[in-house]
Amino acid sequence: MATQINQKIVAFKVVKDDEPEAPKEEQAPVREHMHENVERPEMLLGSTYKIKTPLSEHALYVTINDVVLNQGTDHETRQPYEIFINSKSMEQFQWVVALTRVISAVFRKGGDVCFLVEELKAVFDPQGGYFKKGGKFMPSLVAEIGDAIESHMKMIGMIKDPELDEHQQKLVDQKRAEFEAQQKLDSCDDDDKSAFPAGAQLCNKCQTKAAVLMDGCMTCLNCGDSKCG
């Protein structure tokens, strides 16, 4: 069968009948990424986080549902897909619904959505913040929602906790052991109890009341931050 050639010939090669075909290049595995066209599956994996603040009589329940990408492959990952916040309190209903819709839209866009955590945690309430259970300072309710999202992202592996070096970890363990041997928790409600000494100050790095004066230097028993370096 004749074949008409309409373009200029720039190179050619004679192929013999007994010559094996050239091996095809191995194709890289197709990795699925989140984008606005990813349809919502029938089932999503979810986790719910309870937020109880002194700002409201009723607790808030933050539910984050994840979609599984590249399921069954070496690149299988979980990506947040949507967020819901439920509470008996209707005081914050309007802006809470608006916030969850915006966050869910960002989740569905995919990519690196970890920036949401820092943006939310940087919101300050002009009326002042509060300390949550464990002594961690929350500058606003929005910031605690961001803290819940951060906890979820750490759980699914999107955010990694910065590890203390050997010297810092040894120092933290030593200081905590000294305080546990010297002090006893005061008799108080469970919600007011902290894993750190009652007289600890707020750490500017991790926002936890865990900074104590040891050897003339303020040292955080939570993250290891020290004024002495």
N, C-alpha and C positions, 0 to 999 in steps of 0.2 A: 504494500500500500504506500503510495507516494505521499510525502509530507511537504507542504509548501513552506519555505523559510522566508519570512518577510523582514528579518532583522539581519544586520551585519554579523558575520561569524568572526569572533575574536579568539576562539580557542576550540580545540576538539580533541577527542580521545577515542580510539578504536576499542570497542568492548567485545571481547571474545565470548563465545557461547559458554565455554566451560569456566569462565572467570566468576568467582563468587561475588555476591553483592557486598558492597561496603557496609560494615556494621553501622547501624543507626546510633546516633549520639544518645546517650542516656539522658532522658528528660528529668529535670529537677521536679521533686514532688510539688504538686499544686497545693499552696497554702491558702486557706480561706481566711479572708479578713472581714471584719465588721464594716458594714456601710449601710446607708439608708435603705438599700434594696433587700437586705436580709429579712425574710419574713419571720414573724413570731412563730416558734415551734408550738406544738400542742402542749408540751410539758417543759417547764423551766425549773432548774434547781434554785432554791432560795434559802435565805437565812434571815432571821428576824432578831433585831437588837432593841433592848428596852432602854429608854432614856427617862430617868426620873429626876426632875429638876425642882429647885425650890420656887421656881417661877410659876408653877402650875400645880393644882391639886392632883391632877391625873397624869399618868405616865404617857409617853409617846412610844409607839412601836414602829421601828423602821425596818421595812422588809425590802431586801435587795434580791432580785431574781437574776440568775446568770444564764447565758446561752453557751452551749459547748461547741467550740469551733474545731474543725479538723478531727472529729470524733473517730476513734479507732486507729489513729495514726500516731507517729512519733511526735507530731506537732500539736497534739490535742491540748487545748487550753480552755479555761473558763473566762468569759468576759461579761461584766455587768451589762444587763440589757434594760432593766427598768427598776424603779424604786417607788415604794408606796409608804406613806406615813399615816398611821391610824391612832386616834385617841378619843376618849370620851369628851375631852375638852374641845369646845368649838371656838375658843378665843382666838386661836392662831389659824383657823381653818383656811381662810382665803389665801394667805401668803404661803402656807404649807403646800396647798394643792398646786399653786403656781410654781413653787420651787421644785417639787417632785417632777412636774411635767418638763421643766427646762432641763433638769439633770438627766431624766430618762432620754430626752432628745439627744443630749451630748453622748450618753452611753451608746445609743444606736448608731451614731456617726462612726464609732470605733476609733482605732488608733490609741495613742497614749492619753488616757483620760485621767491619769493620776493627778494632773494639775488641779482638778476640782477640789481635792482635799485641802491643798494649801490656800486656795481662794476662799473656801468656806471657813476654815479655821482662823482666817485673818479678819473675820467680821467681828466687830466689838459692839456690845450693847451700851448705848450712852448712859443707861441707868446702872451699869456695873455688871460684872460677871459673878461667878460663883464657883465653889469647889465641889467637884463630884466625888463620889465615894472612892477612897484611895488617896485623896489629897491632890488630885490633878485639877489645875485651874482651867475653867472654861470661860472665855470672855463673852460668850453669848450662846443662846440656844442653837443658832445656825452653826456655830463652831462645834458644838457637840454632835450635831448631825454629820458634820464633816469628819469628826473623830470616829463616828460609827462606820462611815464609809471607808475610812482608812483601815479600821480593824478588819473590815470585810475584804478589802484589797490585799491585806497582809495574809489573810486566811487562804485566799485562792492563789497566792503567789505573785501578784502584780507588784506589790511593794515589799522590799526586803528591809528588815530591821538592821540598822547599822550596828555592827558587832564591836564590843569593846576590845581593845588590845589586851595583851596578857597583863601588863602593868596596871591598867585601869581596872580590870576585872578583879585582880588580886587585892587592890586597894578597896574597892567597893565591898568585897566579901569580908575583908578584915574590919572595916568600919561598921558594917552591919552586925557582925558578930559581937563587937565590943558593945554596941548599943543594946543588942538583945540581952546581953549578960548584965548590963547595968540598969536598964529601965524596964518597968512593967507598964502595960497599957492601963490607963485610967478606966475606972468603971464608967461606961457611957453606952449609948445606944449603938447597935451594930452599924448603923449608917454613918456614925461619926468616927468609927474606928479606922485607923490607918495602919499600913504596914511599916510606917516610918515614925520616928520619935515625935512626941506631941509638940516639942518646941522647934521642930524643923522649919526652915524658911523656904520660900518659893524659889525654885530653881529657874533662872531666866532661860535656860536652854530647853528643858523638857516640860516646863510649866507644872511641876509637881512639888508639893511641899516636902522636900526630901533633902534640902541642903542644910548641913550641920557644920559647926566650927570644930575642926580637929587639927591639933598642932598649929594653931594660929592661922588656919586656912579654911575657907568655906568649900566644902566638898559635897557633891550631890550623891546620895546613896542609891539613886535610881538610875542615872545615866553616866555617872562617873565624872561629870564636869567639875573642874577644880579651878579656883582663882590662881592657884600656884602653878598651873600648867601640868 
